[in-house]
Amino acid sequence: MTAAEMQRMPRIVAVGAGRMGRGIAIAFAYAGHRVSLVDLRARSDEAWNKLADEARTEIEGSLRGLAALGVLAQEQVQAIAQRVQLVRADQAPQALAAAELVFEGVPETLEAKREAFGHLNAHCPEDAILTSTTSSILVTQIAQFVKRPERFLNIHWLNPAYVIPVVELSHHDGTDPAVLARAKAVLEDIGKLPVVCGPTPGYIVPRLQALVMNEAARMIEEGAATAEEIDKATRYGLGLRFAALGVVEFIDFGGADILHHASREMSGSIDAGRYQAPAVLGRMMEEGRLGLKTGSGFYDYAGRDVAAYRADVLLRTLGGLKHAGLWRAPAEATRD
């Protein structure tokens, strides 16, 4: 794949005219792309018109919502919405024949995926990059439905797709590295932050957030805290800290020993299965790689200006506090 090909705007097709397909279409249209939003299901005229009206209403409504928040001007809404072409099933072959990057977003069943990729195999160009937006099916499971699996990977968007910057790319062993690089470049070009993982269940974000959400629900069930108190704690405690530091970075910042000891205590007092520390933490303890305070942990801090790094983390945290309206100026006088 040449440098010129990497830079050129590809022809985008989103297959499946539901919520995810519409969100992806908005993301690309907002960035200047023309997008074909393709429905593969044969429908009566009445059913198609209903679906098309719903899709247009949602796309325009989402853009008007952004305009109301000052993200774009109201007069830009129609121009952006018109970059999305709604394509009926009988016209799908023509749209697919012109596709260079395809996002499949049909219902989350293997049968639906198999049927959709049958259409893509039959009509997409040989050099098109094919992707699935599945949130639950492994990339290796879907790759078997793809005629050229080296040109296939999963690309998982976080809702709302046109707002959240992170997009998760899950590749399989047979994915061509140039295809992965091209997909990343296209996403970066529209302002996204692609993150890459292998064929792992739950990608990165869903795997982490499922644990947090389940534990929150469990705490309510146990009577440990109310929903309101848990949400305050997560928005202004957990959330502020993890907005300033990544999860792994946070381990290093506080120290792997802190996590190791906390895991031991909660493993004994709450649940061994949920809180047992992974073996990697034990190895780090043995090797003295505790993070920032020892110069290495999951990251290597050799040669880094640690004082400047700590100051930057504090600045990011204060920025979050100020945005939340929780930062107070110091008292002018001593209070007795």
Residue frames relative to the residue before (quaternion, step in Angstrom):
aa qw qx qy qz dx dy dz
M 1.0000 0.0000 0.0000 0.0000 0.00 0.00 0.00
T 0.3438 -0.7789 0.4922 0.1815 3.60 -0.56 1.17
A 0.6619 -0.4954 0.3815 0.4135 3.56 -1.32 0.29
A 0.6344 0.5333 -0.3302 0.4518 3.58 1.04 -0.78
E 0.6472 0.5098 -0.3127 0.4728 3.58 1.01 -0.81
M 0.6327 0.5367 -0.3298 0.4504 3.58 1.06 -0.77
Q 0.7120 0.4665 -0.2552 0.4587 3.60 1.04 -0.77
R 0.6245 0.5857 -0.3518 0.3784 3.59 1.04 -0.71
M 0.4931 -0.6511 0.4894 0.3056 3.56 -1.07 0.77
P 0.2991 -0.7796 0.5201 0.1798 3.61 -0.61 1.06
R 0.5070 -0.5976 0.5108 0.3534 3.55 -1.29 0.29
I 0.2160 -0.8203 0.5268 0.0545 3.55 -0.55 1.27
V 0.0163 -0.7688 0.6393 0.0016 3.55 -1.04 0.87
A 0.1227 -0.7491 0.6473 0.0691 3.56 -0.95 0.96
V 0.1855 -0.7995 0.5673 0.0674 3.57 -0.63 1.17
G 0.7001 0.3197 -0.3044 0.5612 3.54 -0.58 1.23
A 0.1799 -0.8421 0.5044 0.0632 3.56 -0.35 1.27
G 0.3950 0.7217 -0.4767 0.3096 3.58 1.13 0.62
R 0.8264 -0.2625 0.1658 0.4698 3.56 -1.30 -0.31
M 0.6931 0.4721 -0.2989 0.4554 3.60 0.82 -0.92
G 0.6511 0.5176 -0.3213 0.4526 3.59 0.89 -0.89
R 0.6545 0.5062 -0.3124 0.4666 3.58 0.98 -0.82
G 0.6540 0.5185 -0.3168 0.4506 3.59 0.96 -0.82
I 0.6462 0.5024 -0.3106 0.4833 3.58 1.00 -0.84
A 0.6349 0.5328 -0.3297 0.4520 3.58 0.97 -0.86
I 0.6424 0.5133 -0.3258 0.4665 3.61 0.96 -0.82
A 0.6415 0.5465 -0.3286 0.4265 3.59 0.91 -0.94
F 0.7182 0.4276 -0.2574 0.4849 3.59 0.88 -0.91
A 0.6375 0.5223 -0.3356 0.4563 3.60 0.99 -0.76
Y 0.6104 0.5569 -0.3343 0.4534 3.58 1.03 -0.79
A 0.7218 0.4279 -0.2305 0.4927 3.57 1.08 -0.80
G 0.6811 -0.5369 0.2768 0.4138 3.59 1.25 0.23
H 0.5413 0.6336 -0.3987 0.3829 3.61 1.25 -0.07
R 0.3453 -0.6394 0.6294 0.2753 3.50 -1.31 0.41
V 0.0998 -0.8166 0.5683 -0.0111 3.57 -0.81 1.05
S 0.2448 -0.7274 0.6198 0.1638 3.55 -1.07 0.82
L 0.1417 -0.7688 0.6208 0.0586 3.57 -0.75 1.10
V 0.1028 -0.8676 0.4860 -0.0239 3.52 -0.08 1.40
D 0.1904 -0.7418 0.6346 0.1043 3.53 -1.02 0.93
L 0.2537 -0.8067 0.5184 0.1270 3.60 -0.68 1.05
R 0.6095 0.5795 -0.3519 0.4109 3.58 1.22 -0.29
A 0.4176 -0.6912 0.5308 0.2572 3.57 -0.87 0.98
R 0.0045 0.8155 -0.5751 0.0648 3.58 -0.71 1.10
S 0.5569 -0.5542 0.4856 0.3834 3.53 -1.28 0.37
D 0.6717 -0.4766 0.3603 0.4380 3.57 -1.24 0.31
E 0.6557 0.5216 -0.3160 0.4452 3.57 0.93 -0.89
A 0.6841 0.4838 -0.2909 0.4618 3.59 0.88 -0.93
W 0.6477 0.5136 -0.3235 0.4604 3.58 1.00 -0.80
N 0.6575 0.5108 -0.3155 0.4554 3.60 0.90 -0.89
K 0.6279 0.5313 -0.3299 0.4633 3.57 1.06 -0.76
L 0.6673 0.4934 -0.2976 0.4718 3.59 0.90 -0.94
A 0.6662 0.5099 -0.3052 0.4505 3.57 0.88 -0.93
D 0.6473 0.5099 -0.3179 0.4690 3.58 0.98 -0.83
E 0.6465 0.5162 -0.3198 0.4618 3.58 0.98 -0.83
A 0.6622 0.5103 -0.3070 0.4548 3.56 0.95 -0.89
R 0.6695 0.4933 -0.3039 0.4648 3.59 0.87 -0.92
T 0.6430 0.5294 -0.3174 0.4533 3.57 1.00 -0.88
E 0.6798 0.4827 -0.2972 0.4654 3.58 0.92 -0.87
I 0.6512 0.5151 -0.3203 0.4561 3.59 0.92 -0.87
E 0.6982 0.4536 -0.2772 0.4795 3.58 0.82 -0.96
G 0.6380 0.5354 -0.3255 0.4476 3.58 1.03 -0.77
S 0.6428 0.5141 -0.3210 0.4685 3.58 0.99 -0.81
L 0.6692 0.4897 -0.2961 0.4740 3.57 0.97 -0.84
R 0.6320 0.5097 -0.3379 0.4760 3.60 1.03 -0.71
G 0.6107 0.5496 -0.3458 0.4531 3.56 1.10 -0.68
L 0.6452 0.5006 -0.3106 0.4865 3.57 1.03 -0.79
A 0.6449 0.5222 -0.3227 0.4553 3.56 1.02 -0.81
A 0.6362 0.5382 -0.3263 0.4463 3.58 1.02 -0.79
L 0.6977 0.4378 -0.2567 0.5056 3.57 1.19 -0.55
G 0.5741 -0.6414 0.3517 0.3680 3.57 1.30 0.19
V 0.4236 0.7182 -0.4593 0.3062 3.60 1.26 0.23
L 0.7767 -0.0060 0.0076 0.6298 3.58 1.15 -0.65
A 0.5641 -0.5930 0.4449 0.3636 3.56 -1.25 0.25
Q 0.6065 -0.5775 0.3987 0.3737 3.58 -1.11 0.69
E 0.6653 0.5191 -0.3166 0.4333 3.59 1.01 -0.75
Q 0.6112 0.5502 -0.3535 0.4459 3.62 1.26 -0.19
V 0.4899 0.7071 -0.4200 0.2891 3.58 1.19 -0.48
Q 0.7145 0.4580 -0.2724 0.4533 3.59 0.70 -1.05
A 0.6372 0.5376 -0.3350 0.4389 3.58 0.96 -0.83
I 0.6722 0.4748 -0.2960 0.4848 3.59 0.98 -0.83
A 0.6566 0.5219 -0.3144 0.4446 3.59 0.90 -0.92
Q 0.6714 0.5172 -0.3012 0.4370 3.58 1.02 -0.75
R 0.5443 0.5926 -0.4102 0.4294 3.58 1.24 -0.08
V 0.6442 0.4868 -0.3140 0.4994 3.59 1.28 -0.25
Q 0.1418 -0.7856 0.6002 0.0491 3.57 -0.67 1.14
L 0.2638 -0.7591 0.5769 0.1461 3.56 -0.75 1.09
V 0.1180 -0.8281 0.5481 -0.0024 3.54 -0.67 1.16
R 0.3537 -0.7436 0.5402 0.1736 3.54 -0.77 1.15
A 0.6978 -0.5116 0.3059 0.3972 3.58 -1.19 0.57
D 0.6923 0.4854 -0.3060 0.4376 3.60 0.88 -0.83
Q 0.6898 0.4250 -0.2750 0.5177 3.59 1.29 -0.25
A 0.4061 0.7539 -0.4413 0.2682 3.57 1.32 -0.07
P 0.6292 0.5537 -0.3685 0.4022 3.67 0.84 -0.78
Q 0.6619 0.4994 -0.3181 0.4596 3.59 0.95 -0.80
A 0.6613 0.5004 -0.3113 0.4642 3.59 0.94 -0.85
L 0.6673 0.5000 -0.2973 0.4650 3.58 0.96 -0.86
A 0.6239 0.5636 -0.3388 0.4223 3.58 1.06 -0.72
A 0.7107 0.4237 -0.2519 0.5020 3.58 1.19 -0.49
A 0.4962 0.7088 -0.4007 0.3015 3.59 1.29 -0.19
E 0.1628 -0.7670 0.6117 0.1046 3.55 -1.19 0.68
L 0.7673 0.0811 -0.0587 0.6334 3.56 1.22 -0.52
V 0.0718 -0.8267 0.5573 -0.0300 3.56 -0.55 1.23
F 0.1428 -0.7666 0.6221 0.0699 3.54 -1.00 0.93
E 0.1922 -0.7848 0.5811 0.0976 3.59 -0.43 1.20
G 0.0531 0.8156 -0.5719 0.0696 3.57 -0.80 1.03
V 0.2499 0.7696 -0.5418 0.2274 3.57 0.93 0.92
P 0.7437 -0.4196 0.2593 0.4512 3.65 -1.23 0.21
E 0.5692 -0.6640 0.4070 0.2635 3.54 -1.20 0.79
T 0.4725 0.6005 -0.5226 0.3782 3.58 0.45 1.23
L 0.5769 -0.5974 0.4207 0.3651 3.56 -1.10 0.66
E 0.6283 0.5393 -0.3478 0.4397 3.58 1.02 -0.69
A 0.6548 0.4985 -0.3142 0.4733 3.58 0.97 -0.83
K 0.6424 0.5110 -0.3224 0.4714 3.59 1.03 -0.77
R 0.6395 0.5305 -0.3266 0.4505 3.59 0.93 -0.89
E 0.6733 0.4935 -0.2964 0.4640 3.57 0.90 -0.91
A 0.6565 0.5164 -0.3156 0.4503 3.59 0.92 -0.89
F 0.7085 0.4461 -0.2790 0.4703 3.59 0.85 -0.91
G 0.5171 0.5935 -0.4230 0.4489 3.57 1.23 -0.23
H 0.6533 0.4919 -0.2991 0.4917 3.58 1.02 -0.84
L 0.6730 0.5019 -0.3072 0.4482 3.57 0.89 -0.92
N 0.6329 0.5332 -0.3275 0.4560 3.58 0.98 -0.81
A 0.7005 0.4963 -0.2676 0.4375 3.53 0.97 -0.91
H 0.8328 0.2913 -0.1031 0.4592 3.59 0.92 -0.84
C 0.6269 0.5461 -0.3611 0.4224 3.63 1.09 -0.48
P 0.5759 -0.5746 0.4398 0.3805 3.60 -1.13 0.53
E 0.6394 -0.5548 0.3808 0.3720 3.57 -1.20 0.59
D 0.7491 0.4019 -0.2239 0.4767 3.59 1.04 -0.70
A 0.4094 0.7051 -0.4841 0.3176 3.60 1.23 0.23
I 0.3622 -0.6806 0.5870 0.2471 3.56 -1.18 0.62
L 0.1348 -0.7991 0.5844 0.0413 3.56 -0.71 1.11
T 0.0056 -0.8048 0.5926 -0.0316 3.56 -0.91 0.92
S 0.2511 -0.7185 0.6194 0.1923 3.52 -1.32 0.38
T 0.3344 -0.7443 0.5445 0.1944 3.57 -1.04 0.77
T 0.2501 0.8112 -0.5019 0.1660 3.59 1.24 0.25
S 0.2865 -0.7525 0.5670 0.1737 3.55 -1.10 0.72
S 0.7941 0.3427 -0.1418 0.4815 3.58 1.21 -0.31
I 0.7008 0.4502 -0.2737 0.4809 3.62 1.16 -0.38
L 0.5051 -0.6821 0.4434 0.2881 3.57 -0.87 1.00
V 0.5882 -0.5899 0.4314 0.3463 3.55 -1.12 0.73
T 0.6382 0.5379 -0.3280 0.4425 3.60 1.05 -0.70
Q 0.6298 0.5357 -0.3372 0.4503 3.59 1.11 -0.59
I 0.7155 0.4331 -0.2564 0.4846 3.57 0.97 -0.83
A 0.5596 0.6301 -0.3897 0.3715 3.60 1.09 -0.66
Q 0.6251 0.5597 -0.3471 0.4189 3.59 1.08 -0.64
F 0.6482 0.5071 -0.3211 0.4686 3.61 1.24 -0.31
V 0.6426 0.5642 -0.2974 0.4245 3.58 1.29 -0.31
K 0.5113 -0.6769 0.4480 0.2822 3.55 -0.85 1.03
R 0.7809 0.1330 -0.0667 0.6066 3.59 1.00 -0.83
P 0.1659 -0.8498 0.4913 0.0944 3.61 0.34 1.21
E 0.5617 0.5964 -0.3996 0.4112 3.61 1.18 -0.37
R 0.7071 0.4123 -0.2471 0.5186 3.58 1.26 -0.38
F 0.6178 0.5510 -0.3263 0.4564 3.57 1.25 0.45
L 0.1483 0.7396 -0.6528 0.0696 3.53 -1.24 0.68
N 0.4779 -0.6162 0.5236 0.3431 3.56 -1.32 0.20
I 0.0497 -0.7650 0.6409 0.0397 3.57 -1.09 0.74
H 0.1115 -0.8311 0.5448 -0.0075 3.53 -0.32 1.34
W 0.1869 -0.7837 0.5884 0.0690 3.56 -0.68 1.18
L 0.3300 -0.7177 0.5775 0.2061 3.56 -1.17 0.65
N 0.4277 -0.7301 0.4775 0.2367 3.58 -0.83 0.99
P 0.5460 -0.2640 -0.7944 0.0330 1.46 -1.90 1.64
A 0.5507 -0.6802 0.3845 0.2937 3.54 -0.78 1.10
Y 0.6996 0.4675 -0.2814 0.4614 3.59 1.05 -0.65
V 0.6887 0.4516 -0.2808 0.4929 3.62 1.28 -0.04
I 0.7198 0.4412 -0.2673 0.4645 3.60 0.70 -1.07
P 0.3997 -0.7657 0.4473 0.2321 3.62 -0.63 1.05
V 0.6653 0.5219 -0.3250 0.4235 3.61 0.96 -0.77
V 0.0057 -0.7468 0.6649 -0.0125 3.54 -1.05 0.93
E 0.2840 -0.7957 0.5194 0.1284 3.59 -0.73 1.09
L 0.1517 -0.7845 0.5993 0.0483 3.56 -0.79 1.11
S 0.0513 -0.7940 0.6057 -0.0091 3.56 -0.66 1.15
H 0.0954 -0.8183 0.5667 0.0126 3.56 -0.52 1.22
H 0.3376 -0.7013 0.5792 0.2422 3.57 -1.28 0.29
D 0.7312 -0.4493 0.2756 0.4330 3.59 -1.25 0.26
G 0.7201 0.4592 -0.2533 0.4543 3.57 1.10 -0.65
T 0.4560 0.6879 -0.4591 0.3287 3.60 1.23 -0.06
D 0.4450 -0.6833 0.5138 0.2665 3.58 -0.82 1.01
P 0.4891 -0.6793 0.4557 0.3028 3.66 -0.72 0.97
A 0.6276 0.5339 -0.3421 0.4516 3.60 1.09 -0.66
V 0.6172 0.5322 -0.3352 0.4728 3.58 1.13 -0.64
L 0.6410 0.5107 -0.3139 0.4794 3.57 0.97 -0.86
A 0.6611 0.5076 -0.3053 0.4606 3.59 0.93 -0.89
R 0.6473 0.5164 -0.3170 0.4625 3.59 0.99 -0.83
A 0.6471 0.5158 -0.3207 0.4608 3.60 0.93 -0.88
K 0.6429 0.5144 -0.3161 0.4712 3.58 0.97 -0.86
A 0.6679 0.5180 -0.3067 0.4376 3.59 0.88 -0.93
V 0.6451 0.5166 -0.3222 0.4617 3.58 0.98 -0.83
L 0.6729 0.4922 -0.2980 0.4650 3.59 0.93 -0.88
E 0.6395 0.5140 -0.3249 0.4703 3.57 0.98 -0.79
D 0.6281 0.5623 -0.3300 0.4248 3.57 1.05 -0.78
I 0.7265 0.3782 -0.2490 0.5169 3.62 1.11 -0.55
G 0.6633 -0.5637 0.2885 0.3988 3.58 1.23 0.43
K 0.5015 0.6509 -0.4324 0.3714 3.59 1.22 0.30
L 0.3328 -0.7032 0.5905 0.2147 3.56 -1.35 0.31
P 0.1444 -0.8192 0.5490 0.0818 3.62 0.03 1.21
V 0.0839 -0.7525 0.6508 0.0558 3.57 -1.09 0.81
V 0.2854 -0.7992 0.5185 0.1050 3.56 -0.95 0.92
C 0.0688 0.7641 -0.6406 0.0335 3.55 -1.08 0.80
G 0.5583 -0.5963 0.4574 0.3515 3.55 -1.26 0.30
P 0.7248 -0.4134 0.3057 0.4586 3.59 -1.24 -0.33
T 0.2498 0.7882 -0.5135 0.2295 3.56 0.49 1.26
P 0.5225 -0.6363 0.4540 0.3406 3.62 -0.95 0.77
G 0.8365 0.2387 -0.1642 0.4651 3.56 -0.99 0.82
Y 0.3783 -0.7262 0.4964 0.2883 3.59 1.24 0.07
I 0.6951 -0.4197 0.3383 0.4756 3.62 -0.98 -0.85
V 0.7449 0.4269 -0.2442 0.4508 3.58 0.55 -1.18
P 0.6980 0.4549 -0.3212 0.4502 3.67 0.66 -0.88
R 0.6283 0.5454 -0.3428 0.4361 3.58 1.03 -0.73
L 0.6899 0.4549 -0.2749 0.4914 3.58 0.98 -0.81
Q 0.7172 0.4688 -0.2838 0.4306 3.57 0.77 -0.96
A 0.5724 0.5814 -0.3887 0.4280 3.62 1.13 -0.53
L 0.6387 0.5213 -0.3280 0.4612 3.59 0.99 -0.80
V 0.6716 0.4982 -0.2983 0.4602 3.58 0.90 -0.93
M 0.6906 0.4838 -0.2899 0.4528 3.60 0.84 -0.97
N 0.6442 0.5091 -0.3288 0.4666 3.60 0.97 -0.79
E 0.6609 0.5020 -0.3134 0.4615 3.58 0.96 -0.82
A 0.6182 0.5339 -0.3424 0.4643 3.60 1.07 -0.70
A 0.6644 0.4918 -0.3012 0.4753 3.58 0.92 -0.91
R 0.6359 0.5337 -0.3213 0.4556 3.58 1.06 -0.78
M 0.6380 0.5284 -0.3247 0.4564 3.59 1.02 -0.78
I 0.6280 0.5077 -0.3299 0.4889 3.59 1.07 -0.75
E 0.6440 0.5380 -0.3093 0.4474 3.58 0.93 -0.93
E 0.7060 0.4560 -0.2483 0.4817 3.57 1.02 -0.86
G 0.4496 -0.6828 0.4597 0.3470 3.58 1.20 -0.37
A 0.3536 0.7604 -0.4804 0.2569 3.58 1.23 0.35
A 0.7772 -0.1199 0.1043 0.6088 3.60 1.09 -0.72
T 0.5169 -0.6266 0.4773 0.3353 3.56 -1.23 0.41
A 0.6699 -0.4811 0.3747 0.4235 3.55 -1.29 0.30
E 0.6531 0.5321 -0.3170 0.4357 3.58 0.97 -0.88
E 0.6802 0.4807 -0.2976 0.4665 3.59 0.92 -0.85
I 0.6338 0.5199 -0.3297 0.4683 3.58 1.01 -0.76
D 0.6751 0.4916 -0.3066 0.4567 3.59 0.93 -0.82
K 0.6148 0.5141 -0.3554 0.4811 3.61 1.05 -0.63
A 0.6630 0.5191 -0.3050 0.4450 3.56 0.94 -0.91
T 0.7073 0.4530 -0.2764 0.4671 3.59 0.96 -0.83
R 0.6638 0.5044 -0.3235 0.4475 3.61 0.94 -0.77
Y 0.8295 0.2612 -0.0971 0.4840 3.55 0.78 -1.04
G 0.6773 0.3969 -0.3030 0.5403 3.58 1.27 0.17
L 0.7611 0.3462 -0.1719 0.5209 3.54 0.36 -1.29
G 0.6992 0.5025 -0.2808 0.4240 3.56 0.80 -1.03
L 0.6565 0.5107 -0.3172 0.4557 3.57 0.91 -0.88
R 0.6841 0.4879 -0.2954 0.4546 3.56 0.92 -0.88
F 0.7274 0.4174 -0.2542 0.4817 3.58 0.94 -0.83
A 0.5464 0.5463 -0.4196 0.4764 3.58 1.27 0.05
A 0.7001 0.4483 -0.2579 0.4924 3.57 1.17 -0.59
L 0.7936 0.1570 -0.0575 0.5850 3.58 1.16 -0.62
G 0.4604 -0.6356 0.5340 0.3145 3.57 -1.09 0.65
V 0.6737 -0.5205 0.3310 0.4071 3.58 -1.18 0.48
V 0.6946 0.4497 -0.2830 0.4850 3.60 0.84 -0.92
E 0.6100 0.5442 -0.3333 0.4697 3.56 1.06 -0.78
F 0.6335 0.5457 -0.3167 0.4478 3.57 1.06 -0.81
I 0.6041 0.5449 -0.3546 0.4609 3.60 1.06 -0.72
D 0.6820 0.4821 -0.2799 0.4735 3.56 0.88 -0.98
F 0.6462 0.5521 -0.3244 0.4152 3.58 0.95 -0.89
G 0.7431 0.3764 -0.2135 0.5104 3.56 0.93 -0.91
G 0.5392 -0.6058 0.4033 0.4239 3.55 1.11 -0.74
A 0.4866 -0.6740 0.4771 0.2854 3.55 -0.86 0.99
D 0.5967 0.5726 -0.3629 0.4294 3.60 1.13 -0.57
I 0.6100 0.5486 -0.3538 0.4493 3.60 1.07 -0.70
L 0.6719 0.4793 -0.2902 0.4844 3.58 0.91 -0.93
H 0.6273 0.5516 -0.3333 0.4372 3.58 0.98 -0.86
H 0.7119 0.4462 -0.2620 0.4748 3.60 0.81 -0.99
A 0.6418 0.5187 -0.3290 0.4592 3.59 0.99 -0.80
S 0.6381 0.5245 -0.3214 0.4631 3.57 1.03 -0.79
R 0.6315 0.5354 -0.3296 0.4537 3.57 0.99 -0.81
E 0.6885 0.4856 -0.2887 0.4548 3.58 0.87 -0.95
M 0.7179 0.4360 -0.2649 0.4737 3.59 0.84 -0.93
S 0.5640 0.5773 -0.3796 0.4523 3.55 1.19 -0.49
G 0.7074 0.4529 -0.2560 0.4785 3.55 1.03 -0.80
S 0.7706 0.3943 -0.1987 0.4595 3.59 0.97 -0.82
I 0.7606 0.3307 -0.2005 0.5214 3.60 1.12 -0.50
D 0.7370 -0.3211 0.2671 0.5314 3.58 0.43 -1.19
A 0.4347 -0.7313 0.4655 0.2443 3.57 -0.61 1.16
G 0.6692 0.5228 -0.3079 0.4290 3.56 0.94 -0.86
R 0.7112 0.4646 -0.2621 0.4578 3.57 0.96 -0.87
Y 0.8185 0.3159 -0.1265 0.4628 3.58 0.95 -0.80
Q 0.4118 0.7052 -0.4871 0.3096 3.60 1.20 0.10
A 0.4335 -0.7096 0.4950 0.2520 3.57 -0.83 1.01
P 0.4936 -0.6494 0.4785 0.3252 3.62 -1.03 0.68
A 0.6735 -0.5300 0.3415 0.3858 3.55 -1.22 0.54
V 0.5885 0.5982 -0.3790 0.3900 3.59 1.04 -0.66
L 0.6290 0.5295 -0.3452 0.4526 3.62 1.05 -0.65
G 0.6284 0.5298 -0.3299 0.4643 3.57 1.05 -0.77
R 0.6547 0.5044 -0.3152 0.4665 3.59 0.95 -0.82
M 0.6462 0.5158 -0.3241 0.4597 3.58 0.98 -0.80
M 0.6199 0.5318 -0.3404 0.4659 3.59 1.05 -0.73
E 0.6712 0.5085 -0.2954 0.4513 3.59 0.90 -0.93
E 0.7286 0.4278 -0.2266 0.4846 3.57 1.05 -0.83
G 0.4610 -0.7028 0.4347 0.3233 3.60 1.25 -0.09
R 0.4678 0.6469 -0.4604 0.3882 3.58 1.18 0.49
L 0.0528 0.8614 -0.4979 0.0859 3.56 0.33 1.28
G 0.6896 -0.4641 0.2858 0.4768 3.57 1.25 -0.04
L 0.8585 -0.1193 0.0904 0.4905 3.52 -1.16 -0.71
K 0.7017 0.5039 -0.2885 0.4129 3.59 0.89 -0.92
T 0.7333 0.3598 -0.2399 0.5247 3.62 1.19 -0.34
G 0.5875 -0.6148 0.3507 0.3923 3.58 1.29 0.02
S 0.7958 0.0547 -0.0684 0.5993 3.59 1.24 -0.10
G 0.0503 0.7553 -0.6513 0.0533 3.50 -1.23 0.63
F 0.7648 -0.0853 0.1205 0.6271 3.56 -0.37 -1.21
Y 0.7361 0.2720 -0.1688 0.5964 3.56 1.25 -0.55
D 0.3878 -0.6825 0.5637 0.2569 3.55 -1.30 0.37
Y 0.1799 -0.8218 0.5367 0.0657 3.58 -0.68 1.11
A 0.3171 0.7633 -0.5057 0.2470 3.57 1.24 0.29
G 0.8354 0.1806 -0.1517 0.4964 3.56 -0.86 0.97
R 0.5536 0.6138 -0.3989 0.3971 3.58 1.23 0.01
D 0.4334 -0.6601 0.5463 0.2793 3.55 -1.12 0.71
V 0.2473 -0.8277 0.4877 0.1261 3.56 0.07 1.34
A 0.6349 0.5334 -0.3387 0.4445 3.59 0.98 -0.80
A 0.6636 0.4925 -0.3037 0.4743 3.59 0.97 -0.85
Y 0.6278 0.5362 -0.3266 0.4601 3.56 1.05 -0.77
R 0.6603 0.4973 -0.3084 0.4708 3.61 0.90 -0.89
A 0.6446 0.5216 -0.3193 0.4587 3.57 1.00 -0.82
D 0.6450 0.5238 -0.3167 0.4574 3.58 1.03 -0.80
V 0.6338 0.5189 -0.3240 0.4733 3.58 1.01 -0.81
L 0.6503 0.5102 -0.3113 0.4689 3.58 0.98 -0.86
L 0.6389 0.5294 -0.3226 0.4556 3.57 0.99 -0.83
R 0.6477 0.5100 -0.3144 0.4706 3.59 0.98 -0.84
T 0.6569 0.5100 -0.3085 0.4618 3.57 0.98 -0.85
L 0.6505 0.5068 -0.3118 0.4721 3.58 0.97 -0.84
G 0.6074 0.5534 -0.3504 0.4495 3.57 1.07 -0.69
G 0.6553 0.5013 -0.3022 0.4774 3.57 1.01 -0.81
L 0.6313 0.5347 -0.3234 0.4594 3.57 1.03 -0.81
K 0.6747 0.4924 -0.2953 0.4638 3.57 0.89 -0.93
H 0.6351 0.5234 -0.3326 0.4606 3.59 1.00 -0.80
A 0.6931 0.4650 -0.2685 0.4810 3.59 1.06 -0.77
G 0.4577 -0.7008 0.4358 0.3310 3.59 1.27 -0.16
L 0.5316 0.6608 -0.3798 0.3696 3.57 1.21 0.45
W 0.5644 0.5915 -0.4026 0.4117 3.60 1.23 -0.03
R 0.1465 -0.7865 0.5966 0.0637 3.54 -0.94 0.94
A 0.4690 -0.6363 0.5298 0.3075 3.54 -1.15 0.66
P 0.5920 -0.5825 0.4015 0.3860 3.60 -1.10 0.51
A 0.5829 -0.5830 0.4360 0.3609 3.57 -1.18 0.61
E 0.4850 -0.6815 0.4758 0.2720 3.56 -1.03 0.85
A 0.8063 0.1453 -0.0511 0.5711 3.56 1.06 -0.73
T 0.5746 -0.5719 0.4574 0.3654 3.55 -1.26 0.43
R 0.2817 -0.7634 0.5627 0.1456 3.55 -0.91 0.97
D 0.3162 -0.7579 0.5423 0.1773 3.56 -0.75 1.06
